[in-house]
Structure formats: structure tokens, C-alpha cells
Amino acid sequence: MGEERELLLENVRILDPESGYVNNNGILVIKNNIIKDFGSKGSVEVSKDSNSIDCKGYTVMPGLIDAHLHVTGQRSGKIEESLVTPLGVFYARAVKDLEALINAGFTTVVDAGSLVALHLRDAVNENTIVGPRVVASGLPLSMTFGHADTHYMPVDYVDYRTSKKLTPFMSLICDGTDECRKATRYAMREGADFIKVMATGGVLSQRDKPEHRQFTYEELKAIVDEAQAANRWVHAHAQGTEGILNSLRAGVKVIAHAIYINEEASEEAKKRNAVVVPTLSIVQRLIDDGEKLGVPEWGLKKSKEVYEQHLNATRLAYKMGVKIATGTDFDGGLGKMGTNAMELKLFVEKVGMSPLEAIRAATVNASSAAGLEGKVGLMRKGALADLIVVNGNPIDDINTLINVDNVKYVIKDGNLVKKPNNK
């Protein structure tokens, strides 16, 4: 067995998002890769051999989690980018994006569909590159003419199994329950941690609309059955009401975007303890920067059409007590990696959450969406030591988390990944 190690954080404000507990002059002990104990000085047993960090009154809290993004190395919103850029360039860019994410305090990210992230996850795990813990779906499932059947490209450029050109956003196209079962098995064979499906149309798919139902209930049920048989879960792109309801009733755990979630769907989500990840940030970025980044006119038009509806639906779900988690849908072009705390700010300013509720959405709730409930996103004895130390008090001002310079220390799996003056 390896040598046991202990790290002591002293003179630190301890923030537990789950309970709201705050200790303004506390200490926290990490042993190997778990939180051993925390509390007031004198109440916590400390080893004489601990490595100690004076945190100068900064706040320690669980690392942030983005529960829906795409580590692809995109740098624009142009259709042609994935066609003219070599795949290796996307990998190289994505390595830098992972560094930006962890330096911004994101210790776990959920990649909801990317060929690139599936492989970079393994490189992070073997410590070849530095980045957050990556939970990856790899290849998403789409019906023919579905959201991930990229309509403006030849079909043999889209489906991974027959493609003539590998690009970051490949998919598995399947129709009918038998094909859906086989595609789910194929995605898991390729290394999927969970299964991503397209249950509705979307904003950035050219020839459909967010309201359009795509996979049927029977198809979704078959996908969920195969995923659960292998101890995995399903994460659905679901924007229209019918697709949201179909997904929930089929047993889908995570509902992404939820532009048209209503009272009935909110009640269904609560009943099934599903997690809704609204991804408000991507629509805001499309509105603010989409034209400059080369997003086609049809994408900009649909973004403007759903903007207020999206906000109102998220407010409704929040008021009805749905479990909501942070996710940006950033891909490096439409949303620069490292600016992902924008979602917390939008939850406070646009949805009406308190800063503590937004932090809870980015930690406790998001850990559930990542399939890591009880392990990360928590200030608990025995939880994995994924922690950040920030200058300021995010409960008083959520903008504390927006400024990356405020993130002084990042600890992932008990290892100090970032400290002041890291170059």
C-alpha cells in the first residue's frame, strides 16, 4: 500500500452547500483522497505530520460541477469548422480547455456527447493531462433526422459506424427498439459512462424544432433498459414537452435543456427524482455572441424564439421544487471553457435562486447528474476530497465564483492541482 498522506487547511471559512453550515474560522483535514474531518480548531484531530496550508480566511467548498458540456475543442459556431479542422487539432485544443476548467474550480464535468472527451477522460485518469474528472457519454444516440443526425452533412459523415470522416460530434443513428438496443450496447462498448439520447429536436439542428418529439417512448424505454442492465443511466436532450414526458416515463435520469417543461413534466420529474439541467448559459451565449462566432442565421433565430420561454420554464421548475443542476452546454467555441460559473450567476439573476441554492445546484445536485451521488459535490466526512478554496464568500456574492482569479486552490481527489501563482 502507498504511504498515507494528510493535508490540513487552516484558517478557512467552511461552506457546506448541502446543509448551509458555515464555519468562519475552521480547519479541514484531507487524508489520502477523502475528507477526513472538518470543524472548529481544537475539535478536529490533526496529525503532527500534516502538510498545512494557511487559507487566510478564504472559503473552502466542494468543487464545482458542470453537468452538461462538450469537451470538443471547438472555437467557433461555424458549420464548416468540424469539416475543415483536423481531428488532432480538436484534441489539442480540448486539452487546454480541460486545464481552463479545473483552474476555474470545476473538479468534475459531464460530457454529454463528444468523441474527443471519451478519450481525454482516460488521459486525465492516467494523469497524462491535467483536468477535471470527466464523466463521458461518448457517442450520442439519434434517430434518423434527429437532433444529432446533423442534417446539413452527408449521412456517411454523421454516423460513427459508417463515417468517412471523424469529427468531434459523431453519433449513432438508430430507429426502432432493436436498433436502439444495439446502438446503446455499441456506445457502451466504446466506453460510455452513461448514454446520451436525443429525445427532441433542438435549437442548433437545422430542420427540426425544439418542440418536435423524436425517439418514441418505446425506443427510449429500450435504451434505458439496456443502460440500466449495465449499471448506467440515460441523459436526454429533451426540449419539447412531449419529449420530456416520454423521457421521464421511460426512466431517463437526466433531462437537459427542458425549454418547454411544464407543471405536468415538473411533477413527473419530482416523482422520479430526475435531475433537470437547463443549460441557460448556451442560449445566453448564442444571443450575445452567436453572430460574431459564425452561428448560422437559423440557429440565431431559434435562440431568440426560445429565450424567454426557456427562462420562464426554468423558473417554473424551480418554484415547483424540481432538482435542478448546473450545466452550460459549452463546447469551447459557443462558450469559452473556464467561464462556466456563468450558469450559477444566471440561476441567481434570472431564475431567482439564492446564491446558496445556486451553489447547491452546482455541487450536490450536479453530482447526481454525474452519477456520483454521495461521492463528490459534498462537504462530508468520507466524501472524495474535491474542493476549492476561494477568495471571498460566494453566499454573499455569487460573482465571487465568476472571477477565476478568486479560485486560489483546487484540490481534486485529494491532490493539490492549483495553488496561488501557478504558471
C-alpha positions as CSV (number, residue, x, y, z in Angstrom):
1,M,0.0,0.0,0.0
2,G,1.1,3.6,-0.7
3,E,2.2,5.9,2.1
4,E,-0.8,7.7,3.8
5,R,-0.7,11.5,3.4
6,E,-2.6,14.2,5.3
7,L,-3.3,17.8,4.2
8,L,-4.6,20.4,6.6
9,L,-6.4,23.5,5.5
10,E,-6.3,26.0,8.4
11,N,-7.9,29.4,9.0
12,V,-10.6,28.7,6.4
13,R,-14.3,29.5,6.1
14,I,-16.0,26.2,5.6
15,L,-19.1,26.2,3.4
16,D,-21.3,23.1,3.2
17,P,-23.8,23.7,0.4
18,E,-26.0,20.7,1.5
19,S,-26.8,21.9,5.0
20,G,-25.9,25.6,4.7
21,Y,-23.4,25.1,7.5
22,V,-20.7,27.8,7.7
23,N,-17.7,27.9,10.0
24,N,-15.8,31.2,9.7
25,N,-12.6,30.1,11.3
26,G,-12.3,26.4,10.7
27,I,-9.9,23.7,9.7
28,L,-10.4,20.8,7.3
29,V,-8.3,17.6,7.1
30,I,-7.8,15.6,4.0
31,K,-6.4,12.1,4.3
32,N,-5.3,10.5,1.1
33,N,-8.2,11.3,-1.2
34,I,-11.1,11.8,1.2
35,I,-12.3,14.4,3.6
36,K,-11.2,13.0,7.0
37,D,-12.8,15.7,9.2
38,F,-13.6,19.4,9.5
39,G,-14.8,21.9,12.0
40,S,-13.6,24.4,14.6
41,K,-9.9,24.4,15.6
42,G,-9.4,22.1,18.6
43,S,-12.4,19.9,17.7
44,V,-10.7,18.1,14.9
45,E,-7.9,15.6,15.3
46,V,-4.8,16.6,13.3
47,S,-1.7,14.5,12.6
48,K,1.7,16.0,13.6
49,D,2.9,15.2,10.2
50,S,0.2,17.0,8.2
51,N,1.1,19.4,5.4
52,S,-0.6,22.6,6.4
53,I,-1.9,25.4,4.2
54,D,-2.9,28.8,5.8
55,C,-6.0,29.7,3.8
56,K,-6.1,33.3,5.1
57,G,-9.8,33.3,5.8
58,Y,-10.7,32.2,2.3
59,T,-13.8,29.9,1.7
60,V,-13.4,26.2,1.2
61,M,-16.3,24.4,-0.5
62,P,-16.9,21.4,-2.8
63,G,-15.5,21.7,-6.3
64,L,-18.0,22.9,-8.9
65,I,-19.6,20.5,-11.4
66,D,-20.7,21.3,-15.0
67,A,-23.3,18.6,-15.6
68,H,-23.7,19.2,-19.3
69,L,-21.0,20.3,-21.7
70,H,-19.0,19.1,-24.7
71,V,-15.2,18.9,-24.5
72,T,-14.6,19.1,-28.2
73,G,-12.1,21.9,-28.8
74,Q,-14.5,24.0,-30.9
75,R,-13.5,27.6,-31.4
76,S,-16.5,28.9,-33.3
77,G,-20.1,28.3,-34.2
78,K,-19.4,27.8,-37.9
79,I,-20.8,24.7,-39.6
80,E,-17.7,24.2,-41.6
81,E,-15.3,24.1,-38.6
82,S,-15.7,20.4,-37.9
83,L,-15.2,19.6,-41.6
84,V,-12.0,21.6,-42.3
85,T,-10.2,21.2,-39.0
86,P,-8.1,18.1,-38.4
87,L,-9.3,15.9,-35.5
88,G,-5.9,16.2,-33.8
89,V,-6.3,19.9,-33.5
90,F,-9.6,19.5,-31.6
91,Y,-7.8,17.1,-29.2
92,A,-5.0,19.7,-28.6
93,R,-7.5,22.5,-28.0
94,A,-9.6,20.3,-25.7
95,V,-6.5,19.6,-23.5
96,K,-6.2,23.3,-22.9
97,D,-9.9,23.6,-22.3
98,L,-9.7,21.0,-19.5
99,E,-6.9,23.0,-17.9
100,A,-9.1,26.1,-18.0
101,L,-12.0,24.2,-16.4
102,I,-10.1,22.9,-13.4
103,N,-8.3,26.2,-12.9
104,A,-11.8,27.8,-12.7
105,G,-12.8,25.4,-9.9
106,F,-14.6,22.7,-11.9
107,T,-13.4,19.4,-10.5
108,T,-16.0,17.3,-12.4
109,V,-17.6,17.8,-15.8
110,V,-20.2,15.7,-17.6
111,D,-19.5,15.5,-21.3
112,A,-22.9,14.9,-22.9
113,G,-21.7,13.7,-26.3
114,S,-18.2,14.0,-27.8
115,L,-15.8,11.6,-29.4
116,V,-12.9,13.8,-28.1
117,A,-13.9,13.7,-24.4
118,L,-14.3,10.0,-24.3
119,H,-10.6,9.6,-24.9
120,L,-9.4,12.6,-23.0
121,R,-11.2,11.2,-19.9
122,D,-8.8,8.3,-20.0
123,A,-5.8,10.6,-20.4
124,V,-6.9,12.6,-17.3
125,N,-7.4,9.4,-15.3
126,E,-3.9,8.2,-16.0
127,N,-2.5,11.7,-15.1
128,T,-1.1,12.2,-18.6
129,I,-3.0,15.6,-18.8
130,V,-4.5,17.9,-16.1
131,G,-8.2,18.4,-15.9
132,P,-11.4,17.7,-14.0
133,R,-12.9,14.3,-13.5
134,V,-14.6,13.7,-16.9
135,V,-17.8,11.6,-17.0
136,A,-18.4,10.9,-20.7
137,S,-21.2,9.5,-22.8
138,G,-19.1,9.4,-26.0
139,L,-21.3,8.8,-29.0
140,P,-24.9,10.1,-28.6
141,L,-27.9,8.2,-30.0
142,S,-30.1,9.9,-32.5
143,M,-33.0,8.7,-34.7
144,T,-32.7,9.3,-38.4
145,F,-33.5,13.0,-38.9
146,G,-32.9,13.5,-35.2
147,H,-31.0,16.3,-33.4
148,A,-27.6,14.5,-33.7
149,D,-28.2,13.4,-37.3
150,T,-26.5,16.6,-38.5
151,H,-28.9,17.5,-41.3
152,Y,-26.6,19.7,-43.3
153,M,-23.9,16.9,-43.6
154,P,-24.0,13.7,-45.7
155,V,-25.2,10.9,-43.5
156,D,-22.0,9.0,-44.0
157,Y,-20.2,11.9,-42.3
158,V,-22.5,11.7,-39.3
159,D,-22.9,8.0,-38.2
160,Y,-19.7,6.9,-36.5
161,R,-20.1,3.3,-37.7
162,T,-20.0,4.3,-41.4
163,S,-18.4,7.7,-41.4
164,K,-15.8,8.7,-43.9
165,K,-14.5,11.5,-41.7
166,L,-14.2,11.5,-37.9
167,T,-15.3,14.8,-36.3
168,P,-15.9,15.7,-32.6
169,F,-19.7,15.4,-32.9
170,M,-20.2,11.9,-34.2
171,S,-23.4,10.0,-33.4
172,L,-25.1,6.6,-33.6
173,I,-28.2,6.7,-35.7
174,C,-30.8,4.2,-34.8
175,D,-34.5,3.6,-35.5
176,G,-36.9,1.2,-33.8
177,T,-36.3,-0.6,-30.5
178,D,-34.0,-3.3,-31.8
179,E,-31.6,-0.7,-33.4
180,C,-31.8,1.4,-30.3
181,R,-30.8,-1.5,-28.1
182,K,-27.8,-2.3,-30.4
183,A,-26.7,1.3,-30.5
184,T,-26.8,1.5,-26.7
185,R,-24.7,-1.6,-26.5
186,Y,-22.3,-0.2,-29.1
187,A,-21.9,3.1,-27.2
188,M,-21.1,1.2,-24.0
189,R,-18.6,-1.0,-26.0
190,E,-16.9,2.3,-27.0
191,G,-16.5,3.2,-23.3
192,A,-19.6,5.3,-22.4
193,D,-20.1,6.1,-18.7
194,F,-23.7,6.8,-19.5
195,I,-26.0,7.0,-22.5
196,K,-26.9,10.3,-24.2
197,V,-30.0,10.4,-26.3
198,M,-31.8,12.9,-28.4
199,A,-35.4,12.9,-27.4
200,T,-36.5,16.1,-29.2
201,G,-35.4,18.5,-31.9
202,G,-33.3,21.4,-30.9
203,V,-32.1,25.0,-31.5
204,L,-28.9,24.1,-33.4
205,S,-30.3,21.3,-35.6
206,Q,-31.3,22.9,-38.9
207,R,-34.5,21.2,-40.0
208,D,-36.3,20.5,-36.8
209,K,-37.6,22.5,-33.8
210,P,-37.2,22.1,-30.0
211,E,-40.9,21.1,-29.7
212,H,-40.6,18.1,-32.1
213,R,-40.7,14.7,-30.4
214,Q,-38.0,12.4,-31.7
215,F,-37.4,9.0,-30.1
216,T,-40.6,7.3,-29.2
217,Y,-41.4,6.2,-25.6
218,E,-40.8,2.6,-26.7
219,E,-37.4,3.4,-28.2
220,L,-36.4,5.4,-25.1
221,K,-37.6,2.5,-22.8
222,A,-35.4,0.1,-24.7
223,I,-32.4,2.4,-24.4
224,V,-33.0,2.9,-20.7
225,D,-33.4,-0.9,-20.2
226,E,-30.1,-1.6,-21.8
227,A,-28.3,1.1,-19.9
228,Q,-29.6,0.0,-16.6
229,A,-28.7,-3.6,-17.3
230,A,-25.1,-2.4,-17.4
231,N,-25.4,-0.1,-14.3
232,R,-25.5,3.1,-16.4
233,W,-28.1,5.8,-16.8
234,V,-29.6,7.9,-19.6
235,H,-29.2,11.6,-20.1
236,A,-31.6,13.1,-22.6
237,H,-31.5,16.2,-24.8
238,A,-35.2,17.0,-24.2
239,Q,-36.6,20.4,-25.0
240,G,-40.2,19.9,-26.0
241,T,-42.9,18.9,-23.5
242,E,-43.8,15.6,-25.2
243,G,-40.1,14.5,-25.4
244,I,-39.5,15.5,-21.8
245,L,-42.5,13.4,-20.6
246,N,-41.6,10.4,-22.8
247,S,-38.1,10.5,-21.4
248,L,-39.2,10.7,-17.7
249,R,-41.8,8.0,-18.1
250,A,-39.2,5.8,-19.8
251,G,-36.9,6.1,-16.8
252,V,-34.4,8.7,-18.1
253,K,-32.4,10.2,-15.2
254,V,-31.2,13.5,-16.6
255,I,-33.3,16.0,-18.6
256,A,-31.1,18.5,-20.4
257,H,-32.4,21.9,-21.6
258,A,-36.1,21.5,-20.7
259,I,-37.1,24.5,-22.7
260,Y,-40.8,23.6,-22.6
261,I,-41.0,21.8,-19.2
262,N,-44.4,22.5,-17.7
263,E,-46.3,21.7,-14.5
264,E,-47.1,18.1,-15.5
265,A,-43.5,17.4,-16.5
266,S,-42.2,19.1,-13.4
267,E,-44.4,16.8,-11.2
268,E,-43.1,13.8,-13.2
269,A,-39.5,14.8,-12.7
270,K,-40.1,15.3,-8.9
271,K,-41.9,11.9,-8.6
272,R,-39.0,10.1,-10.3
273,N,-36.2,12.1,-8.6
274,A,-34.9,13.1,-12.1
275,V,-32.4,15.9,-12.5
276,V,-33.1,18.8,-14.8
277,V,-30.1,20.6,-16.3
278,P,-31.5,23.8,-18.0
279,T,-28.2,25.0,-19.7
280,L,-29.2,28.6,-19.7
281,S,-25.7,29.7,-20.5
282,I,-25.6,28.4,-24.0
283,V,-28.7,30.3,-25.1
284,Q,-27.3,33.4,-23.5
285,R,-24.1,33.0,-25.4
286,L,-25.9,32.4,-28.6
287,I,-27.9,35.6,-28.1
288,D,-24.8,37.6,-27.0
289,D,-22.0,36.2,-29.2
290,G,-23.6,33.8,-31.8
291,E,-23.4,36.1,-34.8
292,K,-19.8,37.0,-34.1
293,L,-18.9,33.3,-33.7
294,G,-20.5,32.4,-37.1
295,V,-23.6,30.6,-35.9
296,P,-25.9,30.3,-38.9
297,E,-29.0,32.5,-39.2
298,W,-31.5,29.7,-38.5
299,G,-29.7,29.0,-35.2
300,L,-29.7,32.6,-34.1
301,K,-33.4,32.9,-35.0
302,K,-34.4,29.8,-32.9
303,S,-32.3,31.0,-30.0
304,K,-34.2,34.3,-29.9
305,E,-37.5,32.5,-30.2
306,V,-36.9,30.3,-27.1
307,Y,-35.0,32.7,-24.9
308,E,-37.9,33.9,-22.7
309,Q,-39.7,30.6,-22.8
310,H,-36.6,28.9,-21.5
311,L,-36.2,31.2,-18.6
312,N,-39.9,31.0,-17.7
313,A,-39.9,27.2,-17.8
314,T,-36.8,27.1,-15.6
315,R,-38.4,29.4,-13.1
316,L,-41.5,27.2,-13.0
317,A,-39.5,24.0,-12.4
318,Y,-37.5,25.7,-9.7
319,K,-40.6,27.0,-7.9
320,M,-42.2,23.5,-8.1
321,G,-39.2,22.0,-6.4
322,V,-37.6,20.1,-9.3
323,K,-34.0,19.0,-8.7
324,I,-32.0,21.4,-10.9
325,A,-28.3,21.2,-11.7
326,T,-25.8,23.5,-13.4
327,G,-24.7,22.7,-16.9
328,T,-23.6,25.2,-19.6
329,D,-23.6,23.2,-22.9
330,F,-20.3,25.0,-23.7
331,D,-18.1,23.4,-26.3
332,G,-15.1,25.8,-26.3
333,G,-16.4,27.9,-29.2
334,L,-20.0,28.6,-28.1
335,G,-19.0,29.2,-24.6
336,K,-15.3,29.5,-23.5
337,M,-14.3,26.8,-21.1
338,G,-13.4,28.3,-17.7
339,T,-16.3,30.8,-17.8
340,N,-18.8,28.0,-16.8
341,A,-19.7,29.6,-13.5
342,M,-21.9,31.8,-15.6
343,E,-24.6,29.3,-15.1
344,L,-24.7,29.9,-11.3
345,K,-24.9,33.7,-11.9
346,L,-27.9,33.1,-14.3
347,F,-29.6,30.9,-11.7
348,V,-29.4,33.8,-9.2
349,E,-30.1,36.7,-11.5
350,K,-32.6,35.2,-14.0
351,V,-34.2,32.3,-12.1
352,G,-34.4,33.8,-8.6
353,M,-32.3,31.3,-6.7
354,S,-30.3,32.4,-3.6
355,P,-26.5,32.1,-4.0
356,L,-26.6,29.0,-1.7
357,E,-29.3,27.3,-3.9
358,A,-27.2,28.0,-7.0
359,I,-24.1,26.6,-5.3
360,R,-26.1,23.5,-4.3
361,A,-27.2,23.1,-7.9
362,A,-23.5,23.2,-8.9
363,T,-22.4,20.6,-6.3
364,V,-24.9,18.4,-4.6
365,N,-27.5,18.3,-7.4
366,A,-24.9,18.2,-10.2
367,S,-23.2,15.2,-8.5
368,S,-26.4,13.3,-9.0
369,A,-26.5,14.2,-12.7
370,A,-22.9,12.9,-12.9
371,G,-23.7,9.6,-11.4
372,L,-21.6,10.4,-8.4
373,E,-24.1,11.0,-5.7
374,G,-22.7,10.7,-2.2
375,K,-19.1,10.8,-3.6
376,V,-18.4,14.4,-4.8
377,G,-20.1,17.8,-4.5
378,L,-20.3,17.3,-0.8
379,M,-18.7,18.6,2.4
380,R,-19.0,15.3,4.3
381,K,-16.6,13.1,6.2
382,G,-15.7,10.2,3.8
383,A,-16.5,12.1,0.6
384,L,-13.9,12.5,-2.1
385,A,-11.7,15.5,-1.5
386,D,-12.7,17.5,-4.5
387,L,-12.5,21.0,-3.0
388,I,-11.9,24.6,-4.0
389,V,-10.6,27.5,-1.8
390,V,-11.9,30.9,-3.0
391,N,-11.2,34.4,-2.0
392,G,-14.5,35.8,-0.7
393,N,-17.8,34.4,0.4
394,P,-19.9,33.1,-2.5
395,I,-23.0,33.0,-0.3
396,D,-22.8,36.8,-0.1
397,D,-22.0,37.3,-3.7
398,I,-22.2,34.6,-6.4
399,N,-19.9,36.7,-8.6
400,T,-17.1,35.5,-6.3
401,L,-17.1,32.3,-8.4
402,I,-17.1,34.1,-11.8
403,N,-13.6,35.6,-11.4
404,V,-11.2,32.7,-11.9
405,D,-8.5,34.7,-10.0
406,N,-10.6,34.2,-6.9
407,V,-10.1,30.4,-7.1
408,K,-6.9,30.2,-5.1
409,Y,-6.6,26.4,-4.6
410,V,-8.1,23.5,-6.4
411,I,-7.9,20.0,-4.8
412,K,-9.1,17.0,-6.9
413,D,-9.2,13.5,-5.5
414,G,-7.0,14.8,-2.6
415,N,-4.3,16.2,-4.9
416,L,-3.5,19.9,-5.0
417,V,-4.0,20.8,-8.6
418,K,-3.9,24.6,-8.4
419,K,-2.3,27.0,-5.9
420,P,-1.6,30.7,-5.9
421,N,0.8,31.9,-8.6
422,N,0.5,28.6,-10.6
423,K,2.1,29.3,-14.0
